[in-house]
Amino acid sequence: MGKTAATSKTSTEKSGTTSGSTYKMRDKATTKRLQMYNKGGKVVRNRDGRVVKPAPFQARAKSGEVARIEPNRKWFGNTKVISQDALQRFQEELGKTMRDPYKVVMKQTGLPISLLKETAKHTRVHTLETESFSTVFGPKAQRKRPNLKASDMESLVELTQQSEAQYDTSKDSDLVKDEPDFKDETRDSIFSKGQSKRIWNELHKVIDSSDVVVQVLDCRNPMGTRSKMVESFIRKERGHKHLVFLLNKCDLVPTWVTARWITLLSKEFPTLAFHASVTNSFGKGALIHLLRQFAKLHSDKKQISVGFIGYPNVGKSSIINTLRQKKVCSVAPIPGQTKVWQYVTLMKRIYLIDCPGVVCPTDDSESEIVLKGVVRVENLKDPADYIPAVLERVKPEYMQKTYHISTWTDATDFLEQLAARMGRLLKGGEPDVSTVAKVVLSDFQRGKLPYFVPPPPLSQQPTAEPNSEIQPNGSSSSIKDTSVDTSLPSSSQNGDASIIPNVHQDSMAAANHQDSSDPVGVVEAS
């Protein structure tokens, strides 16, 4: 054994003593250091140039292992010191560009865009990063002077009076209140349609699979059918996806209403007006032209996907059928017809995704939920309870022209007269109020009863005066056709952003490089 140890130069070391010769084994660290000296610290590569065996002390460290990082000069290169004013100007200008709905980031830039989110990083106080538990508790605790808002008794009395003046009993959750004699009945499960976990999973599938998200709104009530929660989610978590508003059923409201809604909504996202119909559509040419522009923006992809989301019964599937000019999605004038998401090919590079209707949790009453078209009328237990809300929203002259009833005192009287006129009677000649109420609610949801939510006033009124008369069948007066320039600018070669699309940014974004199937348009607003 001694002879073998003496001949090995890499694993043993000889040390002489007076009693004789003894041998001492080298440790692992010494052996590695000697191997590094012998091999010159070079890596072993194969024919393709890939590292087969890394050089000593240059291999990747395992998870949890303490390792050293070799300093590099590049850490301190490509840096520039700017003043606080220059940084603030940069944040403001770039922030305006990123918030502009008509500008799209074309390519990655070397500018420090992450500096725009510095304020969001510090909105939440990270206590453990500034003060650990050991500095606050235990034997090494470092006590600090408490931060008192009042230094003397007078300032304390003044703060107490201010706090008492700002106190609101309605916001005090710890205040003991007397229990009421009765409570509201638990809401029926049918009023929670469109909020199940399955529906939300389908929505997230569509959002994750889409490059462009089109939120379909009902032109009669755009703000009531708008999902602000979904918009904030796309802005924060999916900022690279494009969001577009599409006002469907614009044929059921006057032209000035459509124009004003587009004027308001275009300030947030690109907005288009649309009328879904396989044979007599409007806005189809403008929407296809816009999708082609998005396809040009994503030229690095073989195809793009466009997802249609929104409330139930706003016409998502009908829009897809209109774009394809044939029935490819199952449609019905009742909510909940689409159960799962489905892919539809529009053209070689554009795919459409149909999504089930999703209802965001809101504080809407049961009447508002029913009149939005979220609930199927045949599933209501007491449909007559929602007729007073219909009579409040629809003008009496339209009810008279539609049902040929001259006068009525209240909702019950109206339903009884309508049941007698339609011949819906029960045994003994009693009017079938429930069935007649379902007929009225169904007509309201399908647009047979003219109704719309008036848009908020603008500082600058549109040129079209609000004198368009709605006919009882839901059609409006004649509509002008306007054309807008939606050509794609060629700034992608030398800039970081491109304006898309120029769809009446100052007034309205409604249409149209129309095709032969687009007979009408939307009136132009100033």
C-alpha positions as a printed Julia matrix, in Angstrom:
526×3 Matrix{Float64}:
    0.0    0.0     0.0
    2.88   2.32    0.76
    4.41   1.74   -2.66
    1.13   2.49   -4.42
    0.65   5.68   -2.43
    4.16   6.84   -3.25
    3.71   6.47   -7.01
    0.42   8.39   -7.07
    1.16  12.13   -7.49
   -2.4   13.35   -7.6
   -3.9   11.69   -4.57
   -1.16  11.6    -1.92
    1.54  13.81   -0.43
    4.83  12.69    1.12
    6.15  14.08    4.37
    9.4   12.93    6.01
    9.88  12.3     9.77
   12.73  11.04   11.99
   11.15   7.65   12.64
   10.68   6.9     8.98
    8.59   7.89    5.97
    4.83   8.34    6.35
    2.22   9.38    3.81
   -0.72  11.83    4.16
   -3.8   11.66    1.88
   -4.75  14.85    0.0
   -8.18  16.28    0.62
  -10.82  16.83   -2.09
  -10.27  20.59   -2.4
   -6.51  20.15   -2.95
   -7.13  17.54   -5.6
   -9.54  19.81   -7.49
   -7.12  22.72   -7.34
   -4.28  20.62   -8.73
   -6.54  19.34  -11.51
   -7.4   22.9   -12.39
   -3.69  23.78  -12.6
   -2.89  20.75  -14.75
   -5.74  21.28  -17.21
   -5.35  25.03  -17.36
   -8.98  25.64  -16.28
  -10.36  24.89  -19.74
  -13.72  23.38  -20.55
  -14.19  20.19  -22.55
  -16.34  20.63  -25.66
  -17.63  18.25  -28.29
  -17.56  18.65  -32.07
  -20.62  20.91  -32.02
  -19.01  23.24  -29.53
  -21.27  22.31  -26.63
  -19.81  22.06  -23.15
  -19.44  18.42  -22.21
  -17.56  19.03  -18.98
  -17.28  22.53  -17.51
  -14.06  23.91  -16.17
  -13.46  23.63  -12.45
  -15.43  26.15  -10.42
  -17.43  27.1   -13.54
  -20.2   24.52  -13.37
  -23.77  25.46  -12.51
  -24.44  25.42   -8.8
  -27.13  23.14   -7.48
  -30.23  24.56   -5.87
  -29.49  25.59   -2.29
  -25.71  25.42   -2.72
  -23.58  28.39   -1.75
  -21.57  29.6    -4.76
  -19.6   32.58   -5.95
  -20.37  34.75   -8.97
  -17.5   35.99  -11.09
  -17.56  39.79  -11.43
  -17.98  41.18  -14.91
  -17.26  44.6   -16.41
  -20.52  44.49  -18.32
  -22.38  45.03  -15.08
  -21.29  48.66  -15.15
  -21.6   49.29  -18.88
  -24.48  50.81  -20.89
  -25.57  53.09  -18.06
  -26.49  56.72  -18.04
  -27.2   59.11  -15.2
  -30.15  61.46  -15.77
  -31.69  64.14  -13.65
  -34.95  63.77  -11.76
  -36.72  66.24  -14.09
  -35.7   64.25  -17.16
  -36.92  61.03  -15.56
  -40.24  62.63  -14.67
  -40.71  63.96  -18.21
  -39.87  60.54  -19.59
  -42.43  58.89  -17.31
  -45.17  61.34  -18.3
  -44.59  61.16  -22.07
  -44.19  57.4   -22.25
  -47.11  56.92  -19.87
  -49.36  58.95  -22.18
  -48.25  56.84  -25.14
  -48.92  53.55  -23.36
  -52.33  54.7   -22.13
  -53.4   55.85  -25.59
  -55.83  53.19  -26.95
  -54.93  54.1   -30.53
  -51.21  53.37  -30.2
  -49.63  49.94  -30.19
  -46.07  49.09  -29.18
  -44.45  47.62  -32.28
  -41.15  46.27  -30.98
  -39.11  45.99  -27.82
  -37.13  49.08  -26.95
  -34.02  49.62  -24.88
  -35.66  52.38  -22.88
  -36.28  51.66  -19.16
  -40.03  51.16  -19.38
  -40.02  49.47  -15.99
  -39.41  52.89  -14.43
  -43.06  53.71  -15.09
  -44.06  51.14  -12.48
  -41.8   52.43   -9.73
  -44.73  54.07   -7.95
  -46.77  50.86   -8.01
  -43.83  48.99   -6.5
  -43.86  51.15   -3.37
  -47.63  51.46   -2.89
  -47.58  48.5    -0.53
  -45.4   48.85    2.52
  -42.86  46.0     2.75
  -42.19  46.08    6.46
  -39.92  43.05    6.64
  -37.6   44.52    4.01
  -36.95  47.61    6.15
  -37.23  46.15    9.65
  -36.73  42.49   10.39
  -38.13  40.66   13.4
  -34.74  40.62   15.13
  -34.5   44.42   15.11
  -38.02  44.86   16.51
  -38.37  41.96   18.95
  -35.95  40.08   21.14
  -32.74  41.07   22.92
  -31.35  42.97   19.9
  -34.47  45.07   19.45
  -33.83  48.67   18.48
  -36.54  50.85   19.95
  -37.5   53.94   17.99
  -39.26  57.05   19.04
  -43.01  56.68   18.41
  -44.56  58.87   15.72
  -47.16  60.93   17.56
  -49.57  63.04   15.55
  -50.17  65.35   18.5
  -47.39  66.9    20.53
  -49.58  68.6    23.16
  -53.1   68.47   24.55
  -54.47  71.23   22.3
  -53.41  69.53   19.07
  -54.85  66.26   20.39
  -58.22  67.91   21.05
  -58.15  69.45   17.55
  -57.46  66.07   15.94
  -60.25  64.5    17.95
  -62.75  67.1    16.8
  -61.73  66.62   13.17
  -62.1   62.86   13.49
  -65.53  63.26   15.07
  -66.67  65.55   12.25
  -65.57  62.99    9.63
  -67.17  60.02   11.44
  -69.85  58.19    9.47
  -72.03  55.63   11.23
  -72.85  53.84    7.97
  -69.15  52.96    7.47
  -68.56  51.76   11.03
  -68.54  47.96   10.84
  -67.97  47.59   14.61
  -71.03  49.62   15.55
  -73.71  47.56   17.31
  -76.97  47.84   15.39
  -80.43  46.53   16.11
  -81.45  43.56   14.01
  -84.35  44.32   11.64
  -87.67  42.57   12.08
  -87.37  40.98    8.64
  -84.63  40.32    6.09
  -84.63  40.17    2.33
  -85.32  36.8     0.84
  -82.33  34.87   -0.44
  -81.86  35.58   -4.14
  -82.79  32.75   -6.46
  -79.95  30.87   -8.11
  -81.15  31.8   -11.61
  -80.03  35.38  -10.97
  -76.44  34.11  -10.64
  -76.31  32.76  -14.19
  -73.09  33.44  -16.04
  -71.03  33.54  -12.82
  -70.21  29.86  -12.33
  -66.66  28.59  -12.09
  -67.04  26.74  -15.38
  -68.02  29.91  -17.23
  -65.11  31.85  -15.77
  -62.73  29.06  -16.79
  -64.05  29.31  -20.34
  -63.5   33.08  -20.28
  -59.89  32.74  -19.15
  -59.26  30.14  -21.86
  -60.51  32.58  -24.49
  -58.46  35.5   -23.11
  -55.28  33.43  -22.88
  -55.72  32.08  -26.42
  -56.56  35.44  -28.04
  -54.25  38.1   -29.42
  -57.17  40.53  -29.83
  -60.1   40.61  -27.39
  -63.36  42.1   -28.68
  -65.83  43.02  -25.94
  -69.34  43.05  -27.38
  -71.69  45.63  -25.82
  -75.42  46.09  -26.24
  -75.93  49.5   -27.85
  -79.15  49.97  -25.84
  -77.24  49.79  -22.55
  -73.44  49.81  -23.15
  -72.41  50.62  -19.59
  -74.78  48.02  -18.14
  -73.31  45.27  -20.33
  -69.71  46.34  -19.82
  -67.36  44.21  -17.69
  -64.98  46.6   -15.97
  -63.43  43.77  -13.97
  -62.41  41.93  -17.14
  -61.0   45.15  -18.6
  -58.85  45.82  -15.54
  -57.63  42.21  -15.6
  -56.55  42.52  -19.24
  -54.84  45.86  -18.57
  -52.86  44.64  -15.58
  -52.24  40.95  -16.26
  -52.49  40.77  -20.07
  -51.2   44.15  -21.17
  -49.83  42.78  -24.47
  -53.33  41.9   -25.72
  -55.45  44.39  -27.67
  -58.95  45.23  -26.42
  -61.67  46.58  -28.74
  -65.27  47.6   -28.04
  -68.0   46.52  -30.46
  -71.45  48.16  -30.08
  -73.88  45.55  -31.41
  -77.61  46.07  -32.1
  -77.05  49.66  -33.2
  -80.17  49.33  -35.39
  -82.35  49.38  -32.24
  -81.39  52.9   -31.12
  -81.37  56.35  -32.78
  -78.27  57.36  -34.67
  -77.36  60.18  -32.27
  -77.27  57.68  -29.38
  -74.82  55.43  -31.22
  -72.69  58.42  -32.2
  -72.48  59.78  -28.67
  -71.7   56.4   -27.09
  -68.88  55.85  -29.6
  -67.57  59.33  -28.87
  -67.37  58.53  -25.16
  -66.06  54.96  -25.37
  -63.44  55.77  -28.02
  -61.53  57.74  -25.4
  -60.73  54.47  -23.62
  -60.56  51.8   -26.33
  -61.1   51.62  -30.11
  -64.86  51.37  -30.65
  -66.89  50.2   -33.64
  -70.62  50.08  -34.33
  -72.09  46.84  -35.64
  -75.37  45.26  -36.69
  -75.25  41.47  -36.79
  -77.14  39.99  -39.72
  -76.1   37.37  -42.26
  -77.99  39.1   -45.1
  -78.22  42.76  -44.02
  -75.24  43.65  -41.81
  -73.51  46.89  -40.91
  -69.93  47.49  -39.8
  -68.65  44.18  -41.14
  -66.15  45.76  -43.53
  -64.69  48.03  -40.83
  -64.26  45.14  -38.38
  -62.56  42.87  -40.92
  -60.29  45.74  -41.97
  -59.33  46.34  -38.34
  -58.58  42.64  -37.77
  -56.36  42.64  -40.86
  -54.39  45.54  -39.39
  -53.86  43.58  -36.19
  -52.72  40.61  -38.29
  -50.12  42.88  -39.94
  -48.92  44.01  -36.52
  -48.35  40.37  -35.55
  -46.51  39.49  -38.76
  -44.16  37.24  -36.78
  -47.05  34.83  -36.12
  -48.62  32.47  -38.61
  -52.09  33.5   -37.49
  -53.84  35.57  -34.82
  -56.85  34.67  -32.71
  -59.7   37.07  -31.98
  -61.85  36.32  -28.94
  -65.38  37.67  -28.52
  -66.45  38.17  -24.9
  -69.36  39.94  -23.21
  -72.65  39.55  -21.4
  -75.13  36.84  -22.39
  -77.48  37.64  -25.27
  -75.46  40.55  -26.68
  -74.87  38.8   -30.01
  -71.35  37.33  -29.89
  -72.23  34.23  -31.91
  -74.33  36.3   -34.34
  -71.33  38.53  -35.06
  -69.2   35.5   -35.92
  -71.95  34.19  -38.22
  -72.12  37.62  -39.86
  -68.38  37.67  -40.52
  -68.54  34.18  -42.03
  -71.82  34.91  -43.92
  -73.22  31.58  -42.82
  -74.29  29.79  -39.66
  -71.19  28.4   -37.99
  -72.23  29.05  -34.37
  -75.51  28.11  -32.73
  -77.55  31.26  -32.04
  -80.83  31.95  -30.27
  -82.53  35.08  -28.83
  -82.15  33.65  -25.31
  -79.2   33.86  -22.92
  -76.92  30.89  -22.32
  -77.11  29.37  -25.8
  -73.31  29.07  -26.1
  -72.03  26.57  -23.56
  -68.31  26.21  -24.38
  -65.72  28.11  -26.38
  -65.11  27.17  -30.01
  -62.66  28.09  -32.76
  -63.92  29.39  -36.13
  -61.69  30.12  -39.13
  -62.37  33.53  -40.67
  -59.48  33.53  -43.14
  -56.02  32.03  -43.47
  -54.39  34.22  -40.82
  -57.36  35.16  -38.61
  -59.24  32.8   -36.31
  -62.32  33.71  -34.24
  -63.14  32.34  -30.78
  -66.69  32.27  -29.47
  -67.08  32.51  -25.7
  -70.06  31.88  -23.39
  -71.64  34.94  -21.81
  -70.04  36.02  -18.54
  -71.71  38.23  -15.94
  -69.44  40.09  -13.53
  -70.68  40.29   -9.93
  -72.43  43.63   -9.47
  -75.0   45.25   -7.17
  -77.74  45.12   -9.82
  -81.28  44.41   -8.65
  -83.26  41.46   -9.9
  -85.23  43.67  -12.29
  -82.05  45.03  -13.87
  -80.66  41.51  -14.28
  -83.85  40.35  -16.0
  -84.08  43.36  -18.31
  -80.42  42.99  -19.33
  -81.29  39.59  -20.75
  -79.16  37.53  -18.39
  -82.01  35.27  -17.2
  -84.29  33.2   -19.39
  -87.85  34.41  -19.09
  -89.37  30.93  -18.88
  -87.38  30.22  -15.69
  -88.85  33.16  -13.73
  -91.24  32.25  -10.93
  -93.11  35.56  -10.81
  -92.56  37.33  -14.16
  -95.32  39.86  -13.4
  -93.09  41.44  -10.72
  -90.79  42.86  -13.4
  -93.45  44.45  -15.63
  -93.51  47.77  -13.67
  -89.82  48.24  -14.53
  -90.63  47.68  -18.22
  -93.43  50.25  -18.11
  -91.06  52.77  -16.51
  -88.38  52.35  -19.18
  -90.52  52.17  -22.32
  -92.55  55.17  -23.37
  -96.36  54.7   -23.15
  -96.9   55.52  -26.84
  -94.66  52.62  -27.86
  -96.53  50.24  -25.57
  -99.81  51.44  -27.08
  -98.61  50.95  -30.66
  -97.18  47.51  -29.93
 -100.02  45.97  -27.87
 -102.94  48.24  -28.96
 -103.93  49.14  -25.41
 -105.03  52.75  -24.93
 -104.78  53.36  -21.18
 -104.02  51.49  -17.99
 -103.74  52.36  -14.32
 -100.91  50.09  -13.19
  -98.95  47.01  -14.28
 -101.64  44.58  -13.15
 -104.33  46.43  -15.12
 -102.05  46.45  -18.18
 -101.46  42.69  -17.96
 -105.17  41.94  -17.47
 -106.14  44.0   -20.53
 -103.4   42.39  -22.6
 -104.45  38.89  -21.5
 -108.07  39.6   -22.46
 -106.99  40.96  -25.84
 -104.67  38.01  -26.58
 -107.16  35.44  -25.32
 -104.88  34.13  -22.58
 -107.5   33.2   -19.97
 -107.63  30.54  -17.29
 -110.62  28.6   -16.02
 -113.43  30.87  -14.97
 -112.31  33.63  -17.36
 -109.46  34.81  -15.14
 -106.57  36.42  -17.07
 -103.34  34.4   -17.3
 -101.13  37.19  -15.99
  -97.97  35.05  -15.7
  -97.96  33.94  -19.34
  -98.68  37.43  -20.64
  -95.88  38.87  -18.47
  -93.44  36.39  -20.02
  -94.51  37.56  -23.48
  -93.85  41.21  -22.57
  -90.44  40.42  -21.05
  -89.49  38.34  -24.08
  -90.44  41.21  -26.42
  -88.34  43.59  -24.32
  -85.27  41.35  -24.43
  -85.57  40.74  -28.18
  -85.82  44.44  -29.02
  -89.47  44.59  -30.08
  -90.07  47.31  -27.48
  -87.98  50.43  -28.27
  -85.75  51.34  -25.35
  -82.25  52.68  -24.7
  -80.24  54.18  -21.88
  -79.53  57.84  -22.75
  -75.81  58.59  -22.92
  -74.34  61.21  -20.59
  -74.15  64.74  -22.01
  -70.99  65.94  -23.7
  -69.35  69.35  -23.5
  -69.54  69.43  -27.28
  -72.82  68.06  -28.6
  -72.79  65.88  -31.73
  -73.91  67.46  -34.98
  -76.81  65.03  -35.23
  -79.68  66.41  -33.2
  -81.53  63.91  -30.99
  -84.71  64.06  -33.03
  -84.54  60.62  -34.61
  -87.81  58.89  -33.96
  -87.8   55.2   -33.07
  -90.45  53.17  -34.78
  -92.37  50.53  -32.82
  -90.58  47.72  -34.64
  -87.22  48.94  -33.33
  -85.87  50.56  -36.48
  -84.58  54.11  -36.46
  -84.63  56.89  -39.0
  -82.35  57.07  -42.01
  -78.65  56.81  -41.27
  -75.75  58.43  -43.05
  -72.8   56.42  -44.19
  -69.37  57.69  -43.3
  -65.97  56.42  -44.3
  -62.84  56.64  -42.21
  -59.2   56.12  -42.95
  -57.99  52.95  -41.27
  -54.81  52.48  -43.26
  -51.89  51.06  -41.36
  -49.04  53.57  -40.92
  -45.53  52.49  -41.8
  -43.87  53.72  -38.62
  -42.93  50.22  -37.53
  -39.62  50.54  -39.34
  -38.26  53.5   -37.41
  -40.4   53.9   -34.32
  -41.54  52.08  -31.22
  -45.27  52.69  -31.54
  -47.83  52.9   -34.28
  -51.27  54.47  -34.3
  -53.97  51.87  -34.92
  -56.64  52.38  -35.99
  -57.59  55.97  -36.85
  -61.28  55.28  -36.36
  -62.75  58.7   -35.56
  -60.64  59.22  -32.51
  -62.18  62.62  -31.8
  -65.79  61.72  -32.48
  -66.71  58.11  -33.18
  -65.18  54.89  -34.44
  -68.04  53.57  -36.45
  -67.26  52.1   -39.79
  -66.56  51.67  -42.73
  -64.73  50.36  -45.71
  -68.08  48.69  -46.24
  -68.79  45.86  -48.59
  -71.94  45.36  -50.6
  -73.69  43.82  -47.6
  -73.36  47.0   -45.49
  -76.33  49.17  -46.54
  -76.33  51.58  -43.63
  -73.89  53.43  -41.41
  -73.79  55.6   -38.33
  -74.27  59.34  -38.37
  -71.07  61.33  -38.03
  -70.58  63.42  -34.9
  -68.36  66.4   -34.42
